[in-house]
Amino acid sequence: MPQNIRSSNTRFSVRSTIGGISDYSDRGIIGSFKFASGIDIRKQTDSISCQQGLTAEGVSVITDLIYWLVPSSDGNVYGFGDTGKIYKRVGTTWTLVYTDSGKITSAAEWTHDNDKYYLYWTVGVNLHRKEIPGTSNWSDVDADSGWPKTNLENVAWHTMRISDGQLLICNGSFVAMVGYDQSYTVEAMQIYPNELTKTLLERQSYAIIGSYVSGNAEKGTLYSWKSDAQNFIQRKEVPAKGINGMIDTELTLMQCGDQGGLFYSDMKNVLPITMVPGGGQVNPDGAELDDGLGLFGIYGGTNSGVYTLGRKRKNAPFVLNLDYPITATEIGSVKNLGSAILVSYKNGATYGVKRVDSTLKGTGIYYSLDLVAPKEFVRPLLWKSVVLRTKEMPSGTSIACYYKVNKNGDWVQAKMQDNVSAQTTGHEAVFLIGAEGQIFEFKIVLTPTANESPEIFMPVYVNFE
């Protein structure tokens, strides 16, 4: 167990937190843990502290799930919903500006040789556009001759991305294209006819296209293509139920299938990186880039939220972490505006957007790996205490500790001396255990106040006899 080292005075020492979520419950790279949510593992201090929290936007205005968040050249953000509603974000204020006839299956902004900018979006077989800024009442939707286009495939997703100087559109087994010269081609390129395109990105002037097969086929496929080529250039199969979303960091990262699979591929090799604990998937606009990290808005499993995958520095490990947990039945889009990260979601019949708030910390929860009694101990161990060293506790913050033995039952809250349940002052906390077992695991809950977080310095000591 590389992370946890038993010293001569019978204790485990958890000495780092930079290793991210482990692939195993009882071992991993140095600094790994079983799970965590809302903790910041990528700062320059190796400690346990709270990540930035989330603030709700668009309450009472947003009434459907925004699948696409589009930062616009007019300085605003537009949100495109699953019942046809189009919203406009000015500052942090949202308004409804237009309603189309059904689910919006993609949206993007693109410019042309007439020096104008347009918002594009798709509903059913129709491709619409509106000049930006154009008219404020949106009376200029499809105002130009020849619009809307009405011959797309009627599929679930028409994801759009700019690549090689063109606006590309997923279109069933084809890729459609709107050129810089305003030309329109409905079948610019075809993939295998039993596959459906779902996601796109640009890498080194090539379009990288991710597909899936309808039904439960355990297969997804990557294609590379140049817009002046008559057909795809490379094709590589991925052993997962389709490619849901992609982002280009130092590696091309993909989320595939509905079990939380995260993969890397360079069009020659496919490497499974890790699995999100509890499973889940992203929607096509739910993958984004932030300071060299891939952001993935995972939903549909047991731990929804925005996960980060990667590293910020060369010598840091390439790891997974749940930075921004969200209670949600579905996450639509994740978008980095530079000044803020936005996440659209629904939770039952509630819809909205949340913003990563630079002035607010969120609750942090850390789950240790399973600490297993050394082989020389044939009897159950008496687990005595968990010892934490902290910075001076900011007023209003607290740290609580919970534990389980032998993988049984609910979490039990550990108490300190005089039956105190949480640390709120001082620089050291000794949480008393007094339970016997061969396997021990602990959970730490950090409660912040405003933008102040408690902070636990490493190592954390677990004493036994």
N, C-alpha and C positions, 0 to 999 in steps of 0.2 A: 504494500500500500504506500506508494511513493509520497502522497501528500501528508500522511500521518505517521509520525515516527515515535515509537515508544522509547522513552528514555529509561535510564537505570533506576529512577525513583518511581517507576510504575505510573506513567501517564502517557497519554497521547498528546502530541503537539501538532495542531493544525496551523501550518506556517505560512499559508498564502491564500489569496482569493483570485488570482489573475487567470486561473485555468478554465474558467467558464463551466458550463453544464457538462458533466461527464457522461460518457456512453454507458457507464456501469454504475451500480448502486454502491459498490464497496471499494472501488479503486478508480484511478485516473491519473492524468498528468499532474505535475506539481501545481497546486492551487485550484484544482477542480473541486466541484461540489455536486451533490445529487441534483439540486435544483435551487433556484433563487428567483425572486421577482422584485423589480424595483430597486435593485442595488447597482451602484456604480463601480464596475470592476476595471474601467479603462483609464482612470485618472493616474497620476504619477505616484501617488502614495498607495502602497499595497495594504488596503484596509477594507473593512465593511462599512459602507455608508449609503445613505439614500440617494437614489437617482432623482432627477427633476420630475415633478408631477405633471398632471394633465388638467387643463381647464376646459370646460365645455363652451362651445360656441353654437350659435344658430338655434338655441332652445326656442321651441314653439314655431319657428319659421320653417325648419327642415322637416318634411313629413314623408320622405321616402329615403331609401338607401342610396347615397351618392357613390356610384361606381367609379367615377372619373373626376379627379381634381386637376384643373388646367390653369397653371399660372399664365397670365396674359400679358401682352405687350402694353396694355393700358394701365398696368400696375395693380390690377385686381386679380382675383382668383375666381374661376367659374366651376361650379359643381353640377354634375349631370347625373340624374337619379334614375332609379329602376322603374318608376312609373311615368317618366317623361318630363319631370320637372327640372328646370335649369335655374340655378341659384347664382347670385353674384356676391362675392365677399369684398367689401371695401373696408380697409382697416381690419377690424375683427367683427364687423357687422354684416349679417347676411340678409339678403332680400330675394324673393322669388321674382324672376324677370321674364320667364317664358315657360309654357307647358306644351310639350309635344304629345303625340298620340300613343306612346307606349314606352317600354323599356329602352333606355339609351344604351346601346351595346358598345359604344366607344366614343371618344371625343379627343380633340387635339387642336392646337393652333398652328397655322402655317402661313407663310408669306409668299408672294409671287412677283413676277417681273413687272407688274403694274404698281409696285411699291405699296401695296395694300396688305393688311393682315386680316385673316379670317379665322373664326372659330368653325371647326367642322365637327359634326356628330352624326351618328347613324341610329336609325330606328327601323327595325324590320329589314326591308330590302332597300330602304331609302338613305341616301347620303345628303345631308343638309349643310348649308353654310350661312354664316352671317359676318358681314364686315365689322371689324373692330377698329375704332369705337362705333362707327355707324350711328343709326338712330337709337335714342335712349329707350323707345318703346318697343324695340325689336320688330318694327314693321318691315324691316329690310331683310328678313330671313328669306333666303332663296330668291332675292330680288333680281339677280343677274339672269340673263337668257341662258337656258339650258339647265337650270337648277330647279328642283333637286334632281339628283341622279336616282333612278328607280330600279336598277337592275342588279343589286347585290344579291348574294345568296342569303336566304332566310335562316341564319344560324344564331347561336347564343352569343357569340363574341365577334366583334369586328375591330379588335385592338388596333390602334393607329400609333405609328412612330415615324419620326423623321429619320431617314437614312439615305446616304449617298445623294443628298440634295433633292430628295423626293419625299412626299408624304405617302407612306405605305400603309395598307389596310388589310388586316386578316379578313379573308372572304371565303370561308369554307375550305375547300381543297385548293384554293387559289390565293394569290396576293393581288389586290387591286392597288392602283397607284394614281395619285394626283401630282402632276409634274410642276416644277417651278414655273413653267410656261402656261399653267392652268389646264394643260391637257389631262384627260381622264382615261384610264385603261382599266377595265373591270377584271381582266384576266391577264395580268402582266407576267405572272409566273404560276406554274402549277406544281404542287407536291404530289405524293402518291394519292390516288383518288379515294382510298379508304381511310384517309387521315384528314383531320380538320385543323387548320391553323388557329392558334389561340393567343400567342404572345410574340413580341418582337423587341429587338434592340439593335443598336448599331455598334459594331466593333471594328475598328480600323477600316472604316468606309465600307464594310460588308454588312448587309442585313443578316442578322441571326434570327431564325424563325423557329418557334417551338410549337409542336403539334400534339394532338391526342387522337385516340380512336374512340368513337362512340361506344358506350357499353362499359364492360369491365375488363377490357383488354389490358394486360400488364405491359403496356408499351407506350412510350412517347418518342418523338423523333426531333432532332435538331437538323436544320438546313441552313446553309450559308448561300448568299446570293448577292450579285451586283445588279443594279437596276438596268444596266445595258447588256446583261447576259440573257440569252434566250431561255435558259432554264437554270435550276439550282446548280451550285458548284460542288458542294459537299453535302453528304447526308450521314447522320450518326444516330443510331437508336439508343434509347435510354431505358433501362429496365424498371419502369415505374408507370403508373396509370396516368400518363400524360404530363405535359409540362405546363404548369399553371402561371408562373411568373419568372422573370429573369432580371438580373442586374449585373452590370459590368464594373467590378472593383479591380483589385490586382488580379483577380480571377473572374471568369464568367460563372456566376452563381445562379443556380436554378432551384426553385421549389417544385417538386414533382409529386403527384399522387395526393391521396388524402390522409396519409399516415405521418405527415410531417417530414418527409424526406427532403434533405438538402444535398444537392449534387454540384459538382464542378465538371465542366467539359471544355476542351479546347478544339472541338470538332474531330479530334483524333482519339482522345482518351476520355472515358467517363469514370469519375471517381465519386462514390457516395461519401459525403463528408460526415454527416451525423443525422440524427432524427430528433425532431422536437418532442420532448416528453409529453405524452398524452395525445400525440397526433395532431392532425389538422392540415390546413392548406391556405394558400393565398388566392385572391382574385387577381386578374391580369394587371391591374394598376396598384396592386398591393406590395410591390417590391420597389425599393428606392435606395439611393446612395446618400451616405452622410459621413463626411470626413474619412473616407476610405473604407467605411463599413457598409455592408449590405443590411438594409432594413427590410424585414418581412412581417407584414400584418397577418398573423396566423389566427385562424378561427376554425371552429368545427371540432376541436379536440377538448381536452380538459383544462388547458391553460392558454386562453386567448390573450392576444396583445401584440405589441411590436417587438420582435426579437432583433438583436444585432448579431451579425456573423462577420468575423474578420479580425483585423488588428489595426491599430492606429500608428504603431511604431515597428520598425524592422525587427527589433529583438523581442517583441511581444509575441505570445502564442496566438494562433489563429483559432478563435474559440467562439462559442455560442452563448448568448445571455438574453434573458427576458428583461429588457430595460424598462418597458412601459406596459405593464399589465392593464388590460381593459376587460371589463365584464361585458361581453358581446356575443350575440348569436351569429353575427357575420361582420367582417371588416371589409369595407369596399375599396378604399384607396388610401395609400400612404404617400405624402408629398412633402419634400423638403423645399421650403421657400428660401433657404439661406438664413433668414431671420427667425424662422420657426418651422417646426414639423407639424403637419396636419394629418389627422387620422379620421376618416369617416367610418361610421359604424351603425349598426342597429342592435338593439337588445329587446327581443320580443316585438312589441309595437312601438318602441321608442327609437327615434332616429336622431342623429346629430353628428357633429364634428368635434373632436377634441384636439387641443393644441398643447404641445410640449411647452411648459411654462418655465421660463428662466427665473422667475421670481418665487417659485413654489417647489418644495420637495414633496415626493410621494412616500408612502409607507414602504419600507424595505423588509423583505423576508429572506432569510438564508437557511437552507437545509443542508446539513453536513452529509458527507458520505457515511455509510454504515461503518462503525468502528467494531471490529471483530476481535474477540479475545485471542491473544497469542497462543500458538499451539501448545506451549509448555504448560498452559493453565488448563487442567482437565476439569476443574470445578468452575461454576459460574463466578464471574467477577462481581465484586461489590463496587458499583460506580458511585463515586463519592461527590464529585463536584465538577462544575464547568467554570473556569476562571477567565475573565475578560479584562483586558487593559484598554481604557478609553481615553479620549481627550476629555477635557473639562466639559461636562454635560451642559449644552445650552438650555436655558430656562424653558420649560414646557415640553422638553423632549424626554424620551424614555427608552429603555432597552429591557425586553423580557426574554426569558429562555424557557423552552419546552423540551421534553424528551420522551423517547419510547425505548423499551428494552425488548429484545427478541421479536421485533417486528409485530408486536401485539397491541391491540386496543387503540384508544384515542391518545392524542398528545396530552401529556401531563405537565402542568406548569410548575417549574422549579421555583423555589423560594430562596431568598437570602436570609441572613441572620435576622432574628426577631420577626420572622414570617413576612418580610418585605417582599412584594411580588415583582418589583421592577426597579432597575437602577435609574435614578433621576439626578443624582449628584455624584461628585467625586471622580476618581480616575481608575478605580478597580471595582469589579463586581465578582463575588463568589456565589454562584448559584448552587445550592445543595441538592444532591440527588438521593442517595441512600437506597438504590434499587439494585437487585441482582439479575444478572443475565450474561449471555455470551455475546450478544450483539447490542450495541448502543448507538443511538442517533439523536441528534439534537437540532432544534430549530430556534433561530434568533429572530425576533421581531423588533425592528427599529421604527419608532414613532417620531416623526419630525414635528416642527412647528414653523409655519410660514416657510422661509427659505433656509432654515437652520436644521442640520441633521446631526444626530449622535454619530460617533465614529469609533469603531473598534479596531485597535491596532493588532497586528499579528505578531506572535502566534497566539492562538486560543488554546488553552490547556484543559484537557479532560483527565481528571485524576481517578484512579481506581486502586483496588487492592485485592 
